[in-house]
Amino acid sequence: MCEISGARVNLQQQPQQLLAVLLERPGEVVSRDELRSRLWPHDTFVDFEHGLNAAVKRLRDTLGDSAEAPRFVETMPRRGYRFIAAVSSPRPAAATVIEEAPPLPPARVEPRRILSIAPFLVVAAGLLAVVAATTLWLHPFSRDTIDSVAVLPFVNETGDSDSDYLSDGITENLINNLTQLRTVRVTARSAVFRYKGKVADALQIGKELRVRAVLSGRLVRRGDTFIVSAELMDVERGTQMWGSQYSRRATDLFALQEDLSSEISDRLRPRLTSEERLRVTKRYTGNADAYRFYLKGLYHEHRLNVEGLFKAVEYFQQATQADPSYALAYAGLSDAYGGLSFFNALPPREAMPKAEAAADRAVQIDEALAEAHISLAWASFTYDWDWPAATRHVERALVLNPAAVEQNGLYPYYLTVARRPDEAIGVARRAVDLDPASAVNSHALSVQYYLAGRYDDAIAESRRTIELDPTSGVAYEVLGGSLAARGQYDEALPYVQKAAALNPMNAISRAYLAYVQAGLGRRAEALDAVRELDTASKQRYVPALAFAIIYAGLGDKDHAFDWLEKAYQERFNRLAYLRTEPVWDRLRADPRFDELLRRIGLPV
């Protein structure tokens, strides 16, 4: 038996079954796909749509409810329905009591119709009582708190490797959306994508990543329709919390993102505030082409090589052309240009103004986009050397989405430059603790130790980075640089040689090798590097800072300061760490060094 505010109501079979399903998870969205699979599994799409719409209408009519001002059943556009009235504990007679939601403005229903329904607000005694009581037993309202989740890379089963950008993009967007849940820790992209293409048990991965829940999914294509299946597993209990399947045309994939994000967040946080729901399901574009270009841009950007970054720029530009109001695409474009500067593929004065302009445009479109503020913070402290601006953007991003900031590998570098080395090490340390198998996180921690002058710790951590990824040239560079900072040039030499061999196009790696050679008294070899880089500069961009490093190692202060001045004119990003990098120790007593720090804006 079910009572509505103390009155009984009579329902036909389909509305009754619909109400029973909604009562299984009061306050949560039940998707249209789930309703179809449970109540209309054998109907055609047209029959299902007709049946569902009719059942919802009859249920609302019986309850005296309306779509415009719902008190019981709320429509979630393109997603499904949820029961919004309060539901109390069962009474001794096994009746489920539904308490009417707080009054809303009157629905536009004819008075005569309300009068004719009011005396008969009843639900049939027996069947619904059994269904509701069973629902309460199987799905208790007080669930364990899910405080952490990992979204594994969705498996591309379309048979077309060119669709990898789509499965990867779905994964990444889900990760980004779920970071909006402030009380749920979402494992970073760098951690979960290590499992891409590997056959592994989701529960085991969850234990390795130290999370309570794991989301996995698959992407299949049938003609112009994509079918996405997903399931959420409780790692601690080894049980499925939720599973569903979605069918969407290629032109409506962003709606799929909203549905997935909403469904999963409802399982992780059963009582989302309206603000949280808006953040989690926010749609940044309604243009299918723009969304597709954006996903392709993300895919190439995360290849983390120069070729991929140039491709990413192309796709992000196409996304912004297809939808000039697409803030996320502008943020992606900013990051891609920033990456090309970071990898020395483009001179800073060519790449960074474009990165800054794209991030500015993103903020103009959507001031609440944390990713755009992070991009502007990076440009502010590595290119503009505007530390107050960098701080403003970091603090704003922390308010908007603290998880996005902490998961961004640039954050500890900002803290180091801001003279907060202990915090920088703490942030990098937490990332390692959450994902001990990540070579990227390990490297970031070793760099913070190095810049803080904790060379023993830097050496130990960079050795661990190399164990995790023997091909990491930058790890060998930090290891060699830390040994050289302690004056152990003999021990440093093989590591900087390895770094230069792994990164033959990286002028800074070649300069570090020459710096160590100079420290060993092998001046001729160090000067050979100067000639090599000078020849290379005729074909590609070679940072002036590379020459400054070599001359600093040789003890040639005049040439070192000449090249530092050129690096200043280039606005090379690594000058942000001038105050802390040990390669400049021989220059610190020279008044020209303090003057350069002042011009960059770094405190002396």
N, C-alpha and C positions, 0 to 999 in steps of 0.2 A: 504494500500500500504506500502511496506517496501523497503527501499533503502539500499544498501551495498556500502558505500563510494560513494554515488551519483548515482550508477547504479542500475537498476532493475533486479531482478532474478526470474526465473520461477521454481516452485517446485511442485513435485507430492504431493499427499494428505498426506501420512504418514510422509515424511520428513518435510512437512509444519506443521503438527500437532506437531511433535517433536520439531521443532524450536519454536513454540508458547509456549509450556510448558517450555522450557529452558529460554525464554524471560520473563517469569513471575518472575523469581528470578535471574537476571543476576549476574554473579560472584559467585553464590552459587551452591553447588552440588545438583543435582536432582538424587535421588537414582534410581537404576534399578527397585526396587520394586515399587516405585511410578510411574515410566513410564509404568510398566506393568499394574498396577491397573487402570491407566487413559487411556492408548492408546491400550492395548491388553488384556482387562479384561477376555475375554472368550477363549483365546488361550491356548494351552498346553504350558508347559515350553519350549519345543523344538521349537514350532512355534513362541513363543515370542522371544526367543534368535535369531532365524533366522530373524524375522521381525525387531527387534531392530537393529541388526548389519547391515542389508540391508539399513534401514532408515538413520542410521548414515553415512554410506558410501555414499549414494546418496546426503545427505545434504552437506557433505564435498566436494564431487565432484563438486556440483553446486557452492559452495562458493570458489572453488579453494583452499581448506584447506587441511591439512594433519594431521594424528595422530602423526607423528614424531615431527613436528614443528607447533603446532596448533596456529592459529591466531583468530579463532572463537570458535570452540568446542573442549574442552579439556577432554580427558578420564581420569577418576579417577579410577585406577585399583581396581576391586572387589567392587566398590561403585556406580559409575554412571558417569554422565557427567555434565559439567557446561559450560555456555557461557561466554567467557573471554574478548570479545571485548567490548569497551565502547558503551553505548546506550544513545543517547541524548533525550531531550524532544520532544514530537510530534510537527510536523510542522502544520501550519493552515490547510493543506489539509489532516490532520489526518494520515500522513505518519510517521512511526517509523523509525528513522535514526540510523543505526548501524555504528559506526565508527570503521574502521579497527584497530586492536590492533597494538602496536608498532612492527616494522619489526623484525622477527626472522630469523635465518639461513634458507636458501631456502629449501623447502620440496623436497623430492626426487620424483618429478613428471615429466613425459616426457614433454619437451618443447612444442611438437605438441599439447598435450592435453590442456595445459594452453592456447595456442593461440586459440584453437577451443572453449574454454569456455568463455574467457574474454569478447567478445562482447555481451554475453547473460547473464551477471550476473544480473538476474532480479527476483523479487518475484511477483507473481500474484497480481494484484491491488485489491481489494475488501475484500476477506475473511480474509487474514492475517492481513490487516489493521484493520479490526474490532476486530479480536482476540487480536492483540497487544494493540490497544487502550483500550479495555476492561480490559486487564491485568494490564495496567498502572493505571486504575481507581480502580480496586479491590485490587491490591497489590502495593501501592506506594513505591518507592525505599527508601524514607526517613522514617524509622520506629522509633518508640519510642525506646529509649535505655533500654535494659534489663540489669539491674545492679546486679540482685541477683536471685538465683534459688535454689530450694530444690529438690533433687532427692528422691522420696519416695521409700520405699522398694518394689521391684517388687513382685507381688503376684504369688505364686506358685500354679498353677491350673493343675498340671500334675497328681494329685491324688496320688502322691508319696511323703511323707514327707522327704524321703531321698534326694530329689532334692532341698530341702531348700538351701543347700550350693550353688546351681547354681543360683537361683533367688537372693539370698543375694550377691553372688559374682558379678553378673551383676551390681547390684546397687552400690556396693562399688567401683568397677572399674570405673563406670561412674563418681562417685563423685571425685575420684582421678584424672581422666583424665580432668574433667572440671575445677579443681582447677588450671590448667595450663593457663586458661584465666585470665590474670592479672586484667582486669577491671570488672570481674564478681565475686560477692561474692557467694560462694557455701556453703550451710549449711552443717555443720559437720555431720559425720555419727552418732555420739552419739545423735544428736537431731532428725534426721529423723527416726532412728530405734525404737524410742519410739512408733511410729505409726504402727509398724509391727503387722499384725494380727487383726488390729482394722478396723471396718467399719466406714469410715469417709469421708467427702467431701473434695476433693483435694483443692478446692478454700478456704475452711475454714481453712485447715491446712496451706495453704500459708499465710493467714492473721495472724495465730498464730505465724508462724515462721518469719513473717515480710519480705517476699520475693516478688518479682514482678512476678516470674514464678514458676510453679510446674510441674515436670515431673513425670508421673506415668506409670506403665506398668504391663503386665501380661505374664506369661510363661505357655505355653501349650505344651504337648508332644503327637505326633502321630507317633508311631513306633520309628524309629531311627531319626525322625525329630522333632526339637523344633521350635515352632512358638512363636515369641515374638511380642506383640503389645505394642505400646507406644504412649503417647500423651503429648504434652506440652501445658499447659494452662496459659493464661495471667490472673493473679490474680486480677489486677486492673480493667480490662475490663470484666472479667468473660467469656472470649472467648477462643476457641482453636486456638493456634498459628500454631500447626503442629501435625500430627498424621501419623503413618505408621505401617506396619506389615512386619515382616521378617521371612523367613523360612530357617533354617540352620540345617544341620546334626550335630550330637553331636561332630564329628571330626573337625568342622569348627566354633566353637563358638567364638574363638578369633577374627575371621573376623567380626562376629556380633558386638563385642565390638567396633571395629574400625568404622563400619558403623553407629552405634548408636551415638558414640562420635562425629563423623564428622557431622552427620545430625543436632544434637542438638546444637553443637557449631556454626554451620552456622546460626541457627535461633537466637542464643544469640548474636553472633558477625558476621554480614553479610560479613565483609571484613577481614577475617583472613589473617595474614601474613603467608608466607610459613613456617617460624620457628614455629609459633603458631600451624599451622596445623600438623606439624611433631610431636610436643609435645603432642597434644591432641589425635592423632591417633597412637602413637608409639606402636609397637608390641614388647613385651619383649620375646616372645617365639613363635616358629612355631610348637611346639610339643603338640598335643592335650592331651596326657596323662599328660604331665607336667602341662599344664594349669588346667586340672581337679584336679590334686593333690593340686595345689596352691590354688584353690578356696575352696577345703575342708579344707586346713590348715587355711585359713582366717576365715572360718565359725567356726571352733573349737577355734581358738585363741580369737575370740570376745565373746565367752561364759564367759570369764573373771573368770575362776576357774582353779584350779590346774589340774583337769582331762582333761579339754579342752586344756590346754597348752601342756600337754604331747602328746595328740592326734595331736595337731598342729605341734609339732616337727616331729612326724612320717610322716605326709603328706608333710611338706615342704622338708624333707629329700628325700622323694620319688620324689618330683618335681625336685630337683636338680640332682638326679640320672638319671631321664628321660631326662633332658636337663641341662648339667653341665654349660651352659652359661646363665642360667636363673637368672638374677640379682635380680629381684623382689622376687623370692623364697628364695634367700639367705638373703635378707633383712627381710622377714617374719620369717625365721628361727632364725635370730638374736633377733628379738623382742620376739619370743616365749621363748627362753632361758633367755632373760632379765626378762620376766614376772615370770618365775619359780624362779629366784633369788629374785625378788621383793616380791613374796608371800611366801618366805622362804621354798619353796618346795625342793630346792637344795641349798647346800652351795655356796656362791659366787665364791669360787675358783674352783668349778666344773662347774657352769653354765656360768659365765661371760667370761672366755677365749673362750668358744664355741660361745657365742654371738658375741664377738669381731672378731673372725676368720671368721664367716659368713658375718658380715658386711664389713670386709676388702675385702673379695672375691667379694661381690656385687659391691664395688667401683672399684675394679680392672677390672671388666667386663664392668661397666657403671659408669664412674666418675660423670656423670650428674644426677644420681639418688638421689634425695633429701632424700628419705626415708632411704637410707643407711647411709647418713651423719648424719641424726638425730639419728639413732641407735648407730653410733660411738660416737656421742656427749654424749649420755646417759652413755655408757660404760666408756668414758674418765673421766666424773666427778663423777660417783658413784663408780667406781671400780679402775681405774688407778689413780684417783685424779690428773689427768693431765689437769689443767685448761686451759692452752694455746691451747692444742689440742681440748678440748671441744669447746672453742670459735671459733677456725678455722672451725670446722665442722658445728657449728650452723650458722656462717656467710655464709658459702658456701651453706648450705641448704636454707637460706633466699634469696640468689641470685637466686637459681634454682627454688624454689617454696615457696614463702613466706606464702601462704595460708596453705600449708602442715605443716609448722612449727607452725604457730599460732593455728592451730586446734589440734596440738599434746599436750596432757595434760602435757607433761614433760617440755615444754618450760618455764612456769613461775617458776618451781622449779630451773631450770638452772639459771634464772635471779636472784633469791633469793641468791643462792650460790655465784653468781658473784658479790654480794653486790649491786644489783640494785633492791631493794625491791619495790620501787614505780613503776618501770616498770613491775615487776612481778604482782603486784596487778592490774595494768592497763590492762595487757593482760588477766588476769583471769576475771576482771570486764567486759571487752568487750565480752568475751564468754558468761557470764551470761546475759548481755544485749541482745545479739543476740538470746539466747535461755533460757528465764527465767524459763522454766519448767524443765530444766535439773538438776537432783540431782548431777550428776558427775561434772558439771561446778560449781555448788554452793559449793560443797565440796572443789574443787581446790581453789576457792577464799577464803574459810574459813581457809585453811591451810596457804595461803600466809599471811593473816592477823595474824595468830597465830605465824608464824615464824618471822614476822616483829614486834612482841610485841604489836600489836593492839588488845588486848584481848577482849575489848568490841565489836569491829566489828566482831571478830572471833566467839564470843558467839552468836551474832545476826544472822550471816550467817549460822552457823552450826545448829541453831534452824530451819532456813528456809530449810536447807538440809533435816532435819528429817521430816518436813512437806511434802516435796516432796517424800521422800522415808523412811518410818519408819523402814525399815529393814537394813538401812545403818549403820553397826557397826562402821565404821571409823568416821562417823559424830558424834556419841555419844562419841567417843574417843577424837575428837578435842574439843567438848563442855566441857567434863570433864577436859581435859588437860588445857583448857583456864581458867576455874574456879579455878583449882588448882594453876595455875600460879599467880592468884590474891590472893592466900591464902585461898580461899573459899572451903576447903576440904569437909565440910559437904554437900554443894550443889553439889560438883563434884562427890561424891561417887555413887549415883544412876546411873549416866551416864556412868561411867567407868565399873560399874557392868553390865549394859546393853550391853556395847561394848564387854565385855568378854563373855557374854552369847551368843551373836550373832556370835562371832568368837571363838568358843571353842578350835580350833587348832592353833590359833594365839598367839604365845608366847609373842609378844610385847603388845597385848591387856591385857593379864594376868599380865604382868609386870606393866602396868599403873595402874591397879586396886591395886596391891600391893603398888605401889608408893603412891597412895592416902591414903591407909590404914596406911602406915607408917606416913604420914603427920598428920593423926588423932591420932597418938600415939598407934596404934594397931600393935605393932611390931611383936607379935606372929603370926598374920595372914599374915603379909608380909613375915616372914621367912617360913611359910607354903608354900607360893608360890615358894620360892627358892627350897624347897624340891620337890614340884610337877614338876617343870620344869627340875630339875636334873633327876628325874625318867623318864620323857618324853624323855629326850635327849638320853636315852638308845635305844629308838625305832625310833626316827626321828630327823631330824636336828632342833636344838633349838639355835637361835642366842645368842652369848655371850653377845650381847648388852642388852638382856632382863634382865640378871642378874645384869648388870651394872646399869640399871635404878632402880631396886629394892634397891640395896645398896646405890645409890645416895639418894633415898628417906629416907633411914634409917640413913643417915649421916655418913655411914661407908666408909670414903674416900679411905682407903687402899684397901678394897675389890672392891670398885667401880673402882679404877684405874687398879687393876689386871684384872678385866673383860673387861675394855675398851682396855687394851693391847691385850687381846685375840680377841676382836672385830676388832682391827687393823690388827692382823695377819690374820683374816678371810676376811679382806677387805669388811666389811659389809657396804651396800649401805647407811644406815642412818647416818653414820659418816660424810657424806658430809654436814649435817645440824648441826654438833656439835657446831658450833660457835653461832647459833641462838636459838636452842631448850631450853626452860626454865627449863627442868628437870635437866639440868647440872648447874644451877645457884649456887648451894652450892659448886661446885668444881672449879669455875672460879678463885678464889683467890689463888689456889694452883699452884705453878710453874710447876707441872707436866701437868696441863691442857694446858698451853701455849706451852709446849714442844710437846704435842700431836698434837695441831693445826699446829705447824711448820712441823712436820713429815708428816702430811696429805697434807700439802701445803696450808692450809688456812691461810690468813693473820691474825695476832693477833689483 
